[in-house]
Amino acid sequence: MFVAGVTRRTSSVIVVAVLVCAAVTSCSADTAPGIGSAPSAVGSTPVLTPVVTPSPSGDSCADGTCRVEVTVGDVVTVPERYGLGPIEVTAIASAEVGLTASLTGSGYSMSGCSGGGGVFAPGGGGVEMSCRVGVVATINDAMTLEVVEIDDRAAVLRIAAAK
């Protein structure tokens, strides 16, 4: 499925995995010839190629309307006119999705999802929410958010301008 407008936080995990692999490999003894690998030169350093998952090529939520599949840790960017910064997926359960976002305006309103937050100054603060499958929530009277479905560890969100 096409994943639009989502940032996956996997780069730090990949870097750690590569560093651990390099440390383990550099400390191991060379394999003797004829036992599964070619002989290596004394003091040679193994070449590791990290596996990187490409980020999405576009941000289809930038216009304010999208349907996107997300997992925990994903971040969906919405237009500033919605009054929210990037929305991070914090939890996925069998019937609801946990989300957090910074606030970009001087206040916020929310109906349809449970949760809350606070405004510390105009453009400062955050909101935490838990949204159930099938409920269309309205946030800041500017956007709607619906958890369309949850499957295993992923969820599908639909985001649009409020009518």
N, C-alpha and C positions, 0 to 999 in steps of 0.2 A: 504494500500500500504506500502511496506517496505521502511523505511526511513533510508538511509545509510549515514554515515559521517556527521551527522547533530547534533548539540548541541542545545537543546531548553533551553532558559533562563526562566525557570518557577520556579526554586527552591526559589528565593527570594520572588516571589509572593505567593508561598505556605506558606513560613515562616510567612510573614505578615498576611495572612489570618488566620493561626493557632493562632497567637498571639492576633489578634483582637477577634477571637472567644473565646479564653480563657479568655480575659478580660471581655467580655460581659457576659459570662456564670458565672464567679466568682462573678460578681456584682449583679446578679439576685437573687431574693428570691427563696427559695426552693419551689417546687410545692407541693401543698397539696396532701395527699394520696387520691387516688381514682379519680384524675383528669388527667389521661393520663400517669402517671409515678409512679414508686414505691417511697416510702418515702426515703429521703436520710438522712444520719447522719449529724448532725450539724458540720460545719467546714470541710466537705469532699471536696476534689478537684476533679472536673470531669476529666476523662481520655479522651484525644482527640487523634484520630489516623489520621495523615495527609494523604492525597491522593497524591501519588507521581507517576509521569509518568516516566517509566523507560527510560534511555538513550539507544541509539542504541547499539547493542552488538558488532558491528564491524565498521570499518571505510573503506568502500569500495572505497572511493576517495583517499586513501593513495597510491594506485598504479597509480593514475592519470587519471583513467577512471571511470566515474559513471554516473548514471541517478538518480536524487534524487528529492523528493518532499520537498519543503521548504515553510515556512511562515515567516512573518516579525519577526526579532529577531533571526532567525536560523543562525548558523555558519557552514560553510562547509570548512573542512580542505583539502588543496591540497598539493602535494609534493613541497618541497622547490625549486626544479629545475624549477618550473614555475615562480619563482621570486615574488611570493605573499605569504603573511601570510594567516591566516584564512579569508575566505570571508564571510562577514556578510550581510544578507538580510535586507535592510533598508526600503524598500517600495515595495508594489505590487499594480499596477493599472490595468486597463482593458487590456492594450496592452504592458506594459513594467514592468520591475523589476529593482529596485534600489539596488545597491550593493556597499560595501566599503571593502577595504583590505589594510593591511599594505604592504609595499614593502620590500623585503628581499635582493634585489640586488642593483646595482649602478645606475639603470635607469629603464625605462619601456616604452613600446609601446602598442598601442591599436588601433584596427580597428574594425568597426562593431557596437560598442557601443559608445554612447556619454558620455562625462565626461572628467575628467582629474585629475591631482594630482601633487605632487611634491616630489622630492628627496632632502633631507636635508643633507645626508651623506650616504656613502655606507651602505645599510641595514636600512636606516631610511627614513621615508616618508610614503605617502599613496596615494591611488587612489580611486576615487569615480566614479561610472559609472551607466548609465541607458541603459538597453538592451531590445530591442523590441522582441516580439514573432516572431519566424521563422528566425531571422537573426543569422548567425553563426559568432561570434566575435573571433578575434585572439588577444591574450594578450601575450606580451613579445616574440612574435614569438615562443612561447613554448607551449601554450595551446589554445584550442578552448572552447568557452562557448556559449551554445545556450539555449534560453528560449523556451522550446518545447511547453508548454501550460500554460495558466493561467485559474484557475477555482475558482471563488469566492475569497477567501483570500489566496489561495495557488498557487504555481507555480512549474512546473517541469523543472529542469535544466539538461542539458547534458554537461558534462565536459570530455575532452579527450586531448591527446597530439596533438600538431599541426603537420601537415604532411609536 
